[in-house]
């Protein structure tokens, strides 16, 4: 197993299958199979065993891809329930607003999240918080620039009301 500059893990088809059986499936969204031959072997194994719920890693290491393009290309493969992939996060957040100030802030942030191509991230974070709550998993109160986002506060990512403390969303989106 090797790791490249984008944090992707290279596996042979055999090593990849072994890692899945060990329960290390969380490694796979950033994984790629080291050769085209190994990629074909892996796909054939899935077909032979009628496995439909294992992730499909990238077929090879593409060294010419930059981090932003790599991240954007992988947003569709985030592991989350289907109902969250197209979750109406904008209307959900706007419905949580109680005042005109809150509504204006959420609209501003949603515009900025859209400009930064981060709406899918908000959907994933809703899934993450719901999953943690339903499994009684504790997480922190918030730290760093994320506390500048009122949308993240409404989603439950942190417990810092950025409106109350007059925190600028641009601190988060730098």
C-alpha positions as CSV (number, residue, x, y, z in Angstrom):
1,X,0.0,0.0,0.0
2,X,1.3,3.5,-0.9
3,X,-0.1,7.0,-0.4
4,X,0.2,9.8,-3.0
5,X,0.3,13.6,-2.6
6,X,-3.6,13.7,-2.7
7,X,-3.9,11.2,0.2
8,X,-5.0,8.5,-2.2
9,X,-4.1,4.9,-1.3
10,X,-2.8,2.6,-3.9
11,X,-3.8,-1.1,-3.6
12,X,-3.3,-4.2,-5.7
13,X,-6.7,-5.9,-6.3
14,X,-5.8,-8.6,-3.7
15,X,-4.8,-6.1,-1.1
16,X,-7.9,-4.0,-1.7
17,X,-10.2,-7.1,-1.2
18,X,-8.3,-8.0,2.0
19,X,-8.7,-4.5,3.4
20,X,-12.5,-4.6,2.7
21,X,-12.8,-8.0,4.5
22,X,-10.8,-6.6,7.4
23,X,-13.4,-3.8,7.7
24,X,-11.2,-1.0,6.5
25,X,-13.8,0.2,4.0
26,X,-13.3,3.8,5.2
27,X,-10.0,3.8,3.3
28,X,-11.6,3.3,-0.1
29,X,-13.1,6.6,-1.1
30,X,-9.5,7.9,-1.5
31,X,-8.1,4.7,-2.9
32,X,-7.0,3.7,-6.4
33,X,-6.0,0.4,-7.8
34,X,-2.3,0.4,-8.8
35,X,-2.6,-1.1,-12.3
36,X,-5.3,-1.4,-15.0
37,X,-5.0,-5.2,-14.6
38,X,-5.7,-5.0,-10.9
39,X,-8.6,-2.7,-11.5
40,X,-10.2,-5.3,-14.0
41,X,-9.5,-8.1,-11.5
42,X,-11.3,-6.2,-8.7
43,X,-14.3,-5.5,-10.9
44,X,-14.4,-9.1,-12.0
45,X,-14.3,-10.2,-8.4
46,X,-17.3,-8.0,-7.5
47,X,-19.2,-9.4,-10.5
48,X,-18.3,-13.0,-9.7
49,X,-19.4,-12.6,-6.0
50,X,-22.5,-10.5,-6.9
51,X,-21.2,-7.7,-4.6
52,X,-23.1,-4.5,-5.2
53,X,-22.4,-2.4,-2.1
54,X,-18.6,-2.2,-2.2
55,X,-17.1,1.1,-3.3
56,X,-15.4,1.3,-6.7
57,X,-12.0,3.0,-6.4
58,X,-10.3,5.0,-9.1
59,X,-8.8,2.8,-11.8
60,X,-5.3,4.3,-11.7
61,X,-3.2,7.1,-10.2
62,X,-3.6,10.3,-12.1
63,X,-0.7,12.5,-11.0
64,X,-1.7,15.4,-13.2
65,X,-4.8,16.2,-11.2
66,X,-4.8,19.2,-8.8
67,X,-6.3,18.9,-5.3
68,X,-9.4,21.1,-6.1
69,X,-10.3,19.1,-9.2
70,X,-9.7,15.8,-7.3
71,X,-12.0,17.0,-4.4
72,X,-14.8,18.1,-6.8
73,X,-14.6,14.9,-8.7
74,X,-15.1,12.8,-5.6
75,X,-18.0,14.7,-4.0
76,X,-20.5,12.4,-5.8
77,X,-18.9,9.3,-4.1
78,X,-19.2,10.4,-0.5
79,X,-20.6,7.6,1.6
80,X,-24.0,8.8,2.8
81,X,-27.6,7.7,2.6
82,X,-29.3,8.5,-0.8
83,X,-31.9,10.8,0.8
84,X,-29.1,13.2,1.9
85,X,-27.4,13.5,-1.5
86,X,-30.3,15.6,-2.9
87,X,-31.4,17.0,0.5
88,X,-33.1,20.4,0.2
89,X,-30.6,21.9,2.6
90,X,-31.3,25.5,1.6
91,X,-35.0,25.3,2.4
92,X,-34.2,23.3,5.5
93,X,-31.9,26.0,6.8
94,X,-34.2,28.8,5.9
95,X,-37.1,27.1,7.7
96,X,-35.0,27.1,10.9
97,X,-34.7,30.9,10.8
98,X,-36.8,32.8,13.3
99,X,-35.9,36.4,12.5
100,X,-35.2,38.5,9.4
101,X,-31.6,38.8,10.5
102,X,-31.2,35.1,10.6
103,X,-32.9,34.7,7.2
104,X,-30.6,37.3,5.7
105,X,-27.5,35.7,7.1
106,X,-28.5,32.2,5.9
107,X,-29.3,33.6,2.4
108,X,-25.9,35.3,2.3
109,X,-24.1,32.1,3.4
110,X,-26.0,29.9,1.0
111,X,-24.9,32.2,-1.8
112,X,-21.3,32.0,-0.7
113,X,-21.5,28.2,-0.3
114,X,-22.9,27.9,-3.8
115,X,-20.2,30.2,-5.2
116,X,-17.6,27.9,-3.5
117,X,-19.4,24.7,-4.8
118,X,-20.0,23.6,-1.2
119,X,-23.7,22.8,-1.2
120,X,-23.0,19.1,-1.3
121,X,-20.8,19.6,1.8
122,X,-23.8,21.0,3.7
123,X,-25.9,18.0,2.7
124,X,-23.1,15.7,3.9
125,X,-22.8,17.6,7.2
126,X,-26.6,17.2,7.7
127,X,-26.1,13.5,7.2
128,X,-23.1,13.4,9.6
129,X,-24.9,15.2,12.4
130,X,-28.1,13.1,12.0
131,X,-26.0,10.0,12.1
132,X,-24.0,11.0,15.1
133,X,-27.2,12.0,17.0
134,X,-29.0,8.8,16.2
135,X,-26.0,6.8,17.4
136,X,-25.4,9.0,20.6
137,X,-22.0,10.0,19.4
138,X,-20.6,13.2,21.0
139,X,-18.7,15.8,19.0
140,X,-17.0,19.1,19.9
141,X,-18.6,22.5,20.4
142,X,-16.7,23.9,17.5
143,X,-13.3,25.4,16.8
144,X,-11.5,27.4,14.2
145,X,-13.0,29.3,11.4
146,X,-16.0,27.0,11.1
147,X,-17.7,28.8,14.0
148,X,-18.1,31.9,11.7
149,X,-20.8,30.0,9.7
150,X,-24.3,30.4,10.9
151,X,-25.4,27.6,8.6
152,X,-23.0,25.2,10.3
153,X,-24.4,26.3,13.6
154,X,-28.0,25.6,12.5
155,X,-26.9,22.2,11.2
156,X,-25.4,21.4,14.6
157,X,-21.8,21.2,13.5
158,X,-20.9,23.6,16.3
159,X,-22.6,25.4,19.1
160,X,-21.3,29.0,18.5
161,X,-24.0,31.4,17.3
162,X,-22.0,33.5,14.8
163,X,-24.8,36.2,14.7
164,X,-24.6,36.7,18.5
165,X,-20.8,37.2,18.3
166,X,-20.9,39.1,15.0
167,X,-18.5,36.6,13.3
168,X,-17.9,37.2,9.6
169,X,-18.6,34.2,7.3
170,X,-15.7,35.1,5.1
171,X,-13.4,33.9,7.9
172,X,-14.6,30.4,7.2
173,X,-14.5,30.6,3.4
174,X,-11.0,32.0,3.0
